[in-house]
Amino acid sequence: MVHSNPPKAIIFDIGGVCVLSPLEAIAEYENKNKIPKDWINFAISRSAPNGFWQRLERGEIKMDAEFFRGFNTDLRNEKLWKDFHSNFRNSKKKLKHIANPTQLGDHVSLKAEAAHTEPTDQDRGARPPSPQSSSAPQGGSQESARPSLTKLAKDTSISDPVSLESEAVVQPASRSSQPDDQLMSSASSSPPEATASLSSLPSLPSIDGESLFWSMMAHSRKPDPYVFPALLRIQRLPHNQKPIVAALSNTVIFPPGHPYNRLGDSPESDPRSHFDIFVASADVGMRKPDANMYNLVLERLDKYDRENGRQGVKAEDCVFLDDIGENLKTAREMGMQTIKVTLGKTWRAVKELEQVTGLELMEEKTRKSKL
């Protein structure tokens, strides 16, 4: 393949892109324990910006008993349970009602994914016609109480547990044959405009937050069968042909010595060994889609490129792969080209990355079976 203007840098999300999505583990947990579909995603995402999950991903708290107690509290929030039934589960037009671009992400991408349609130009992350400056927006970060940007944690999981804000309505197709826009609660038949009262709601489900957490972590240790091999192929290219490979991920810090700090038994299994630049939320004290986190990876990419005798990297020189619409939206606004990685269809992202880079990234057997 030949490409006239290939990107200088490829930026990968981790969970749901390079490794399997923890959202699948959430769906399995809900199904196994008869928990209303989407409740867990809803509870975690609506606990932002200062829920225990978000604080863990920013590296503000340790992964200890206090975290798990707080996480359980977030999953048993009575106000959110009421909101879930009055504004979410009982809405026939669920995507239209809750896909608020300021909180849940790119509603166009969500609609396309929920309907299992081919992605639109926006879903594919078409390059903006006039890239904007990559400087941080006025007014500072979207999230508060950040640690210093100089904070660096040595042990960070390759898992991207959840950038859940834009995934509250997306689940694997195998979970249910019921259409995503007609998810009516079996426990409540009140119309969307009705206001649910706590007395009329089913009881809050009992969730073992620690068990849920570790099932998500275990699931998201498994490499994606299409994106991960493509990443390895890129890293094996000759130096003069290889783009810079970076990770930009919302991650957590496991306790020192925990086996989940690595994917396997060899040093090559260390998550950071696959990337030239690795920016993890728990290391830097901020989470996607905060534009400051994207500025940080651009700064590091630019420095890396100049240190290797080249001319530096700007936002328009990068392509970013993520499974979360809102994370892609921020990247596009900064001038990056983006690729939406769809749950259960990650091979499509590899196909699109081939088109963007001009590189052959699929195994021949995969190409024949998928194309």
DRENDO-1510 file (C-alpha; in Angstrom, 1 decimal, always signed):
<recs>
REC; n; res; u; v; w
REC; 1; MET; +0.0; +0.0; +0.0 .
REC; 2; VAL; +1.1; +3.6; -0.7 .
REC; 3; HIS; -0.3; +6.6; +1.1 .
REC; 4; SER; +0.6; +10.2; +0.0 .
REC; 5; ASN; +0.3; +11.7; +3.5 .
REC; 6; PRO; +0.5; +9.0; +6.3 .
REC; 7; PRO; +0.2; +10.1; +9.9 .
REC; 8; LYS; +3.4; +10.7; +11.9 .
REC; 9; ALA; +1.9; +9.2; +15.0 .
REC; 10; ILE; -0.8; +6.7; +15.9 .
REC; 11; ILE; -2.4; +7.1; +19.3 .
REC; 12; PHE; -4.3; +4.1; +20.7 .
REC; 13; ASP; -6.8; +3.8; +23.6 .
REC; 14; ILE; -6.3; +0.6; +25.5 .
REC; 15; GLY; -9.5; -0.9; +26.9 .
REC; 16; GLY; -12.0; -1.7; +24.1 .
REC; 17; VAL; -9.2; -1.1; +21.5 .
REC; 18; CYS; -5.9; -2.9; +22.2 .
REC; 19; VAL; -7.6; -5.2; +24.7 .
REC; 20; LEU; -11.1; -6.5; +25.2 .
REC; 21; SER; -13.7; -4.1; +26.5 .
REC; 22; PRO; -14.6; -4.2; +30.2 .
REC; 23; LEU; -18.1; -3.2; +29.1 .
REC; 24; GLU; -18.6; -6.9; +28.0 .
REC; 25; ALA; -17.8; -8.0; +31.5 .
REC; 26; ILE; -20.3; -5.5; +32.9 .
REC; 27; ALA; -23.0; -6.9; +30.6 .
REC; 28; GLU; -22.2; -10.5; +31.6 .
REC; 29; TYR; -22.4; -9.5; +35.3 .
REC; 30; GLU; -25.7; -7.8; +34.9 .
REC; 31; ASN; -27.1; -10.8; +33.0 .
REC; 32; LYS; -25.8; -13.4; +35.5 .
REC; 33; ASN; -27.1; -11.5; +38.5 .
REC; 34; LYS; -30.4; -10.3; +37.0 .
REC; 35; ILE; -29.5; -6.7; +37.3 .
REC; 36; PRO; -31.4; -4.3; +35.0 .
REC; 37; LYS; -29.5; -3.8; +31.8 .
REC; 38; ASP; -27.4; -0.6; +31.7 .
REC; 39; TRP; -27.7; +0.2; +35.4 .
REC; 40; ILE; -24.1; -0.3; +36.2 .
REC; 41; ASN; -22.9; +1.9; +33.3 .
REC; 42; PHE; -25.4; +4.5; +34.3 .
REC; 43; ALA; -24.4; +4.5; +38.0 .
REC; 44; ILE; -20.7; +4.8; +37.3 .
REC; 45; SER; -21.0; +7.4; +34.5 .
REC; 46; ARG; -23.5; +9.6; +36.4 .
REC; 47; SER; -21.2; +9.6; +39.5 .
REC; 48; ALA; -18.8; +11.7; +37.5 .
REC; 49; PRO; -16.7; +13.8; +37.9 .
REC; 50; ASN; -15.9; +12.8; +41.5 .
REC; 51; GLY; -17.3; +9.3; +41.9 .
REC; 52; PHE; -14.9; +6.7; +43.3 .
REC; 53; TRP; -14.3; +5.2; +39.8 .
REC; 54; GLN; -13.3; +8.6; +38.3 .
REC; 55; ARG; -11.1; +9.4; +41.3 .
REC; 56; LEU; -9.3; +6.0; +41.0 .
REC; 57; GLU; -8.6; +6.6; +37.3 .
REC; 58; ARG; -7.2; +10.1; +38.1 .
REC; 59; GLY; -4.8; +8.5; +40.7 .
REC; 60; GLU; -6.4; +10.4; +43.6 .
REC; 61; ILE; -7.2; +7.4; +45.7 .
REC; 62; LYS; -5.6; +3.9; +46.2 .
REC; 63; MET; -7.1; +0.7; +45.1 .
REC; 64; ASP; -7.9; -0.5; +48.6 .
REC; 65; ALA; -10.9; -1.3; +50.9 .
REC; 66; GLU; -11.9; +2.3; +51.1 .
REC; 67; PHE; -12.2; +2.5; +47.3 .
REC; 68; PHE; -14.3; -0.7; +47.1 .
REC; 69; ARG; -16.6; +0.7; +49.9 .
REC; 70; GLY; -17.0; +3.9; +48.0 .
REC; 71; PHE; -17.6; +2.1; +44.7 .
REC; 72; ASN; -20.3; +0.1; +46.3 .
REC; 73; THR; -21.9; +3.3; +47.5 .
REC; 74; ASP; -21.9; +4.8; +44.0 .
REC; 75; LEU; -23.6; +1.6; +42.7 .
REC; 76; ARG; -26.4; +2.0; +45.4 .
REC; 77; ASN; -27.1; +5.6; +44.9 .
REC; 78; GLU; -30.9; +6.0; +45.4 .
REC; 79; LYS; -31.2; +9.3; +43.5 .
REC; 80; LEU; -29.4; +7.8; +40.5 .
REC; 81; TRP; -31.6; +4.7; +40.7 .
REC; 82; LYS; -34.7; +7.0; +40.5 .
REC; 83; ASP; -33.2; +8.9; +37.6 .
REC; 84; PHE; -32.3; +5.6; +35.8 .
REC; 85; HIS; -36.0; +4.5; +35.9 .
REC; 86; SER; -37.6; +7.9; +35.2 .
REC; 87; ASN; -35.3; +9.2; +32.5 .
REC; 88; PHE; -33.5; +6.2; +31.1 .
REC; 89; ARG; -35.1; +2.7; +31.1 .
REC; 90; ASN; -38.7; +3.9; +30.5 .
REC; 91; SER; -37.8; +6.1; +27.5 .
REC; 92; LYS; -38.7; +4.6; +24.1 .
REC; 93; LYS; -36.4; +7.0; +22.5 .
REC; 94; LYS; -33.5; +6.3; +24.8 .
REC; 95; LEU; -30.6; +7.4; +22.6 .
REC; 96; LYS; -32.3; +10.7; +21.8 .
REC; 97; HIS; -33.1; +11.4; +25.4 .
REC; 98; ILE; -29.8; +10.7; +27.0 .
REC; 99; ALA; -27.1; +11.2; +24.4 .
REC; 100; ASN; -26.1; +14.6; +25.6 .
REC; 101; PRO; -22.8; +15.5; +23.9 .
REC; 102; THR; -21.6; +17.3; +27.0 .
REC; 103; GLN; -21.8; +14.2; +29.1 .
REC; 104; LEU; -22.4; +11.0; +27.2 .
REC; 105; GLY; -20.4; +11.6; +24.1 .
REC; 106; ASP; -20.9; +11.6; +20.3 .
REC; 107; HIS; -24.6; +10.7; +20.0 .
REC; 108; VAL; -24.2; +10.2; +16.2 .
REC; 109; SER; -21.6; +7.5; +16.8 .
REC; 110; LEU; -23.8; +5.9; +19.5 .
REC; 111; LYS; -26.8; +5.8; +17.2 .
REC; 112; ALA; -24.9; +4.1; +14.4 .
REC; 113; GLU; -23.4; +1.6; +16.8 .
REC; 114; ALA; -26.7; +0.7; +18.5 .
REC; 115; ALA; -28.3; +0.2; +15.2 .
REC; 116; HIS; -25.4; -1.9; +13.9 .
REC; 117; THR; -25.2; +0.2; +10.8 .
REC; 118; GLU; -22.2; +1.2; +8.7 .
REC; 119; PRO; -20.4; +4.2; +10.2 .
REC; 120; THR; -21.0; +7.6; +8.8 .
REC; 121; ASP; -18.2; +10.0; +7.9 .
REC; 122; GLN; -18.4; +11.4; +11.5 .
REC; 123; ASP; -18.3; +7.9; +13.0 .
REC; 124; ARG; -15.2; +7.2; +11.0 .
REC; 125; GLY; -13.7; +10.4; +12.4 .
REC; 126; ALA; -13.2; +12.3; +9.2 .
REC; 127; ARG; -10.4; +14.8; +9.5 .
REC; 128; PRO; -11.9; +18.3; +10.3 .
REC; 129; PRO; -11.7; +20.7; +7.4 .
REC; 130; SER; -9.7; +23.3; +9.4 .
REC; 131; PRO; -7.9; +21.8; +12.4 .
REC; 132; GLN; -8.0; +23.9; +15.5 .
REC; 133; SER; -5.1; +24.7; +17.7 .
REC; 134; SER; -4.1; +22.0; +20.1 .
REC; 135; SER; -3.7; +24.5; +23.0 .
REC; 136; ALA; -5.8; +23.8; +26.1 .
REC; 137; PRO; -9.2; +25.5; +26.2 .
REC; 138; GLN; -9.8; +28.6; +28.3 .
REC; 139; GLY; -11.2; +27.8; +31.6 .
REC; 140; GLY; -9.0; +24.9; +32.5 .
REC; 141; SER; -9.8; +21.2; +32.8 .
REC; 142; GLN; -13.2; +19.6; +32.8 .
REC; 143; GLU; -12.4; +17.8; +36.0 .
REC; 144; SER; -11.1; +19.2; +39.3 .
REC; 145; ALA; -8.9; +18.1; +42.1 .
REC; 146; ARG; -6.0; +16.8; +40.0 .
REC; 147; PRO; -2.7; +15.8; +41.3 .
REC; 148; SER; +0.4; +17.4; +39.9 .
REC; 149; LEU; +1.2; +16.6; +36.2 .
REC; 150; THR; +4.7; +15.6; +37.3 .
REC; 151; LYS; +3.3; +12.7; +39.4 .
REC; 152; LEU; +4.4; +9.4; +37.8 .
REC; 153; ALA; +3.3; +5.9; +38.9 .
REC; 154; LYS; +5.4; +3.0; +37.8 .
REC; 155; ASP; +2.8; +0.3; +37.7 .
REC; 156; THR; -0.2; +1.0; +35.5 .
REC; 157; SER; -2.7; -1.5; +34.1 .
REC; 158; ILE; -3.1; -2.0; +30.4 .
REC; 159; SER; -6.8; -2.1; +31.1 .
REC; 160; ASP; -8.8; +1.0; +30.3 .
REC; 161; PRO; -11.5; +0.1; +32.9 .
REC; 162; VAL; -14.2; +2.6; +31.7 .
REC; 163; SER; -14.5; +5.8; +30.0 .
REC; 164; LEU; -18.1; +5.1; +30.5 .
REC; 165; GLU; -19.6; +8.5; +29.9 .
REC; 166; SER; -20.5; +7.8; +26.3 .
REC; 167; GLU; -21.1; +4.0; +26.6 .
REC; 168; ALA; -24.1; +3.9; +28.9 .
REC; 169; VAL; -26.4; +2.9; +26.1 .
REC; 170; VAL; -24.1; +0.5; +24.2 .
REC; 171; GLN; -24.0; -3.2; +25.0 .
REC; 172; PRO; -23.0; -6.2; +22.9 .
REC; 173; ALA; -25.7; -7.4; +20.5 .
REC; 174; SER; -25.7; -10.8; +22.1 .
REC; 175; ARG; -27.0; -9.5; +25.4 .
REC; 176; SER; -30.6; -9.2; +24.2 .
REC; 177; SER; -32.7; -9.4; +21.1 .
REC; 178; GLN; -34.7; -6.4; +22.3 .
REC; 179; PRO; -34.0; -3.3; +20.2 .
REC; 180; ASP; -31.8; -0.7; +22.0 .
REC; 181; ASP; -34.4; +2.1; +21.5 .
REC; 182; GLN; -37.2; +0.0; +23.1 .
REC; 183; LEU; -35.7; -1.1; +26.4 .
REC; 184; MET; -38.8; -0.9; +28.6 .
REC; 185; SER; -38.4; -1.9; +32.2 .
REC; 186; SER; -40.2; -5.1; +33.1 .
REC; 187; ALA; -40.5; -3.8; +36.6 .
REC; 188; SER; -42.2; -0.5; +35.6 .
REC; 189; SER; -44.6; +0.5; +32.8 .
REC; 190; SER; -44.9; +4.2; +33.5 .
REC; 191; PRO; -44.6; +6.5; +30.5 .
REC; 192; PRO; -41.3; +8.4; +29.9 .
REC; 193; GLU; -42.7; +11.7; +31.2 .
REC; 194; ALA; -43.9; +10.2; +34.5 .
REC; 195; THR; -41.8; +10.9; +37.5 .
REC; 196; ALA; -40.7; +7.8; +39.4 .
REC; 197; SER; -40.9; +7.8; +43.2 .
REC; 198; LEU; -38.7; +5.6; +45.3 .
REC; 199; SER; -41.7; +3.8; +46.8 .
REC; 200; SER; -42.9; +2.8; +43.3 .
REC; 201; LEU; -39.5; +1.5; +42.1 .
REC; 202; PRO; -38.1; -2.0; +42.4 .
REC; 203; SER; -35.5; -2.4; +45.1 .
REC; 204; LEU; -32.0; -1.3; +44.3 .
REC; 205; PRO; -30.0; -4.3; +43.1 .
REC; 206; SER; -27.4; -5.8; +45.3 .
REC; 207; ILE; -24.0; -5.5; +43.6 .
REC; 208; ASP; -20.7; -6.8; +44.9 .
REC; 209; GLY; -18.5; -3.9; +43.6 .
REC; 210; GLU; -15.3; -5.7; +44.3 .
REC; 211; SER; -16.3; -8.8; +42.5 .
REC; 212; LEU; -17.6; -6.7; +39.5 .
REC; 213; PHE; -14.4; -4.7; +39.4 .
REC; 214; TRP; -12.1; -7.8; +39.3 .
REC; 215; SER; -14.2; -9.4; +36.6 .
REC; 216; MET; -13.8; -6.3; +34.5 .
REC; 217; MET; -10.1; -6.2; +35.1 .
REC; 218; ALA; -9.7; -9.9; +34.2 .
REC; 219; HIS; -11.7; -9.5; +31.0 .
REC; 220; SER; -9.7; -6.5; +29.8 .
REC; 221; ARG; -6.4; -8.2; +30.2 .
REC; 222; LYS; -7.1; -10.2; +27.0 .
REC; 223; PRO; -5.6; -8.7; +23.8 .
REC; 224; ASP; -8.1; -7.8; +21.1 .
REC; 225; PRO; -7.7; -10.3; +18.3 .
REC; 226; TYR; -7.4; -7.7; +15.5 .
REC; 227; VAL; -6.1; -4.4; +16.9 .
REC; 228; PHE; -3.4; -5.8; +19.1 .
REC; 229; PRO; -1.7; -7.8; +16.3 .
REC; 230; ALA; -1.9; -4.6; +14.1 .
REC; 231; LEU; -0.1; -2.7; +16.9 .
REC; 232; LEU; +2.6; -5.3; +17.0 .
REC; 233; ARG; +3.0; -5.2; +13.2 .
REC; 234; ILE; +3.5; -1.4; +13.3 .
REC; 235; GLN; +6.2; -1.7; +16.0 .
REC; 236; ARG; +8.1; -4.3; +13.9 .
REC; 237; LEU; +8.4; -1.9; +10.9 .
REC; 238; PRO; +11.8; -0.5; +10.0 .
REC; 239; HIS; +12.6; +2.7; +11.9 .
REC; 240; ASN; +12.4; +4.9; +8.8 .
REC; 241; GLN; +8.9; +3.5; +8.0 .
REC; 242; LYS; +7.4; +3.4; +11.4 .
REC; 243; PRO; +5.1; +6.0; +12.8 .
REC; 244; ILE; +5.4; +6.9; +16.5 .
REC; 245; VAL; +3.1; +4.7; +18.5 .
REC; 246; ALA; +1.4; +6.2; +21.6 .
REC; 247; ALA; -1.1; +5.2; +24.2 .
REC; 248; LEU; -3.7; +7.6; +25.6 .
REC; 249; SER; -5.8; +5.8; +28.1 .
REC; 250; ASN; -7.9; +6.1; +31.2 .
REC; 251; THR; -6.3; +3.5; +33.5 .
REC; 252; VAL; -5.9; +2.5; +37.2 .
REC; 253; ILE; -2.9; +1.8; +39.3 .
REC; 254; PHE; -2.7; -1.6; +40.9 .
REC; 255; PRO; -0.9; -2.2; +44.1 .
REC; 256; PRO; +2.9; -2.7; +43.7 .
REC; 257; GLY; +3.7; -6.3; +42.8 .
REC; 258; HIS; +0.1; -7.1; +41.7 .
REC; 259; PRO; +0.1; -9.6; +38.8 .
REC; 260; TYR; -2.2; -7.4; +36.8 .
REC; 261; ASN; +0.6; -4.9; +36.4 .
REC; 262; ARG; +1.7; -7.1; +33.5 .
REC; 263; LEU; -0.2; -9.0; +30.8 .
REC; 264; GLY; +2.1; -12.0; +31.1 .
REC; 265; ASP; +5.3; -13.4; +32.6 .
REC; 266; SER; +7.9; -11.7; +30.4 .
REC; 267; PRO; +9.2; -8.1; +30.4 .
REC; 268; GLU; +7.9; -7.8; +26.9 .
REC; 269; SER; +4.4; -8.2; +28.3 .
REC; 270; ASP; +4.7; -4.9; +30.2 .
REC; 271; PRO; +2.0; -2.7; +28.6 .
REC; 272; ARG; +4.5; +0.2; +28.2 .
REC; 273; SER; +6.9; -2.0; +26.1 .
REC; 274; HIS; +4.5; -1.8; +23.1 .
REC; 275; PHE; +4.4; +2.0; +22.9 .
REC; 276; ASP; +6.9; +4.8; +22.3 .
REC; 277; ILE; +4.8; +7.2; +24.4 .
REC; 278; PHE; +2.4; +6.0; +27.2 .
REC; 279; VAL; +0.1; +8.6; +28.8 .
REC; 280; ALA; -2.2; +7.0; +31.5 .
REC; 281; SER; -4.8; +8.9; +33.4 .
REC; 282; ALA; -3.8; +7.6; +36.8 .
REC; 283; ASP; -0.2; +8.8; +36.1 .
REC; 284; VAL; -1.1; +12.3; +35.1 .
REC; 285; GLY; -4.1; +13.1; +37.3 .
REC; 286; MET; -6.7; +13.7; +34.5 .
REC; 287; ARG; -9.0; +11.6; +32.4 .
REC; 288; LYS; -10.2; +11.7; +28.8 .
REC; 289; PRO; -12.0; +13.6; +27.4 .
REC; 290; ASP; -10.1; +16.4; +29.2 .
REC; 291; ALA; -8.4; +18.3; +26.4 .
REC; 292; ASN; -5.4; +18.9; +28.7 .
REC; 293; MET; -4.6; +15.2; +28.6 .
REC; 294; TYR; -4.5; +15.3; +24.8 .
REC; 295; ASN; -2.3; +18.3; +24.9 .
REC; 296; LEU; +0.1; +16.3; +27.1 .
REC; 297; VAL; +0.4; +13.4; +24.7 .
REC; 298; LEU; +1.0; +15.9; +21.8 .
REC; 299; GLU; +3.8; +17.6; +23.8 .
REC; 300; ARG; +5.4; +14.2; +24.4 .
REC; 301; LEU; +5.0; +13.1; +20.8 .
REC; 302; ASP; +6.5; +16.4; +19.6 .
REC; 303; LYS; +9.5; +16.1; +21.9 .
REC; 304; TYR; +10.1; +12.4; +21.0 .
REC; 305; ASP; +10.0; +13.3; +17.3 .
REC; 306; ARG; +12.5; +16.2; +17.6 .
REC; 307; GLU; +14.8; +14.1; +19.8 .
REC; 308; ASN; +14.9; +11.6; +16.9 .
REC; 309; GLY; +16.1; +14.3; +14.4 .
REC; 310; ARG; +12.7; +15.0; +12.9 .
REC; 311; GLN; +10.5; +18.2; +12.7 .
REC; 312; GLY; +8.0; +17.5; +15.5 .
REC; 313; VAL; +4.4; +16.4; +15.7 .
REC; 314; LYS; +1.2; +18.5; +15.6 .
REC; 315; ALA; -2.4; +17.4; +16.2 .
REC; 316; GLU; -3.1; +17.1; +12.4 .
REC; 317; ASP; -0.2; +14.7; +12.1 .
REC; 318; CYS; -1.9; +12.1; +14.4 .
REC; 319; VAL; -4.6; +9.5; +14.1 .
REC; 320; PHE; -6.4; +8.5; +17.3 .
REC; 321; LEU; -8.3; +5.2; +17.9 .
REC; 322; ASP; -10.9; +5.0; +20.7 .
REC; 323; ASP; -14.1; +3.2; +21.4 .
REC; 324; ILE; -15.7; +6.2; +23.2 .
REC; 325; GLY; -17.5; +8.8; +21.1 .
REC; 326; GLU; -16.8; +11.7; +23.4 .
REC; 327; ASN; -13.1; +10.9; +23.5 .
REC; 328; LEU; -13.0; +11.0; +19.7 .
REC; 329; LYS; -14.9; +14.3; +19.7 .
REC; 330; THR; -12.2; +16.0; +21.7 .
REC; 331; ALA; -9.5; +14.7; +19.5 .
REC; 332; ARG; -11.3; +15.9; +16.3 .
REC; 333; GLU; -11.8; +19.3; +17.8 .
REC; 334; MET; -8.1; +19.5; +18.3 .
REC; 335; GLY; -7.4; +18.6; +14.7 .
REC; 336; MET; -6.6; +14.9; +15.0 .
REC; 337; GLN; -7.9; +12.3; +12.6 .
REC; 338; THR; -10.0; +9.7; +14.5 .
REC; 339; ILE; -11.1; +6.1; +14.1 .
REC; 340; LYS; -14.1; +4.7; +16.0 .
REC; 341; VAL; -13.5; +1.2; +17.3 .
REC; 342; THR; -16.8; -0.5; +17.6 .
REC; 343; LEU; -17.5; -3.2; +20.2 .
REC; 344; GLY; -17.5; -6.6; +18.5 .
REC; 345; LYS; -16.3; -5.2; +15.1 .
REC; 346; THR; -12.8; -4.1; +15.9 .
REC; 347; TRP; -11.5; -5.5; +12.7 .
REC; 348; ARG; -13.2; -2.6; +10.9 .
REC; 349; ALA; -11.0; -0.2; +12.7 .
REC; 350; VAL; -7.9; -2.1; +11.5 .
REC; 351; LYS; -9.2; -1.9; +8.0 .
REC; 352; GLU; -9.7; +1.9; +8.3 .
REC; 353; LEU; -6.2; +2.3; +9.9 .
REC; 354; GLU; -4.8; +0.5; +6.9 .
REC; 355; GLN; -6.5; +3.0; +4.6 .
REC; 356; VAL; -5.2; +6.0; +6.7 .
REC; 357; THR; -1.6; +4.7; +7.0 .
REC; 358; GLY; -1.1; +2.8; +3.8 .
REC; 359; LEU; +0.2; -0.1; +5.9 .
REC; 360; GLU; -0.8; -3.8; +5.7 .
REC; 361; LEU; -1.9; -4.6; +9.3 .
REC; 362; MET; -4.2; -7.6; +8.9 .
REC; 363; GLU; -3.2; -11.2; +8.7 .
REC; 364; GLU; -4.1; -12.7; +5.3 .
REC; 365; LYS; -6.5; -15.2; +6.9 .
REC; 366; THR; -8.3; -12.4; +8.6 .
REC; 367; ARG; -8.5; -10.3; +5.5 .
REC; 368; LYS; -10.0; -13.1; +3.5 .
REC; 369; SER; -12.6; -13.8; +6.2 .
REC; 370; LYS; -13.6; -10.2; +6.8 .
REC; 371; LEU; -13.2; -8.4; +3.6 .
</recs>
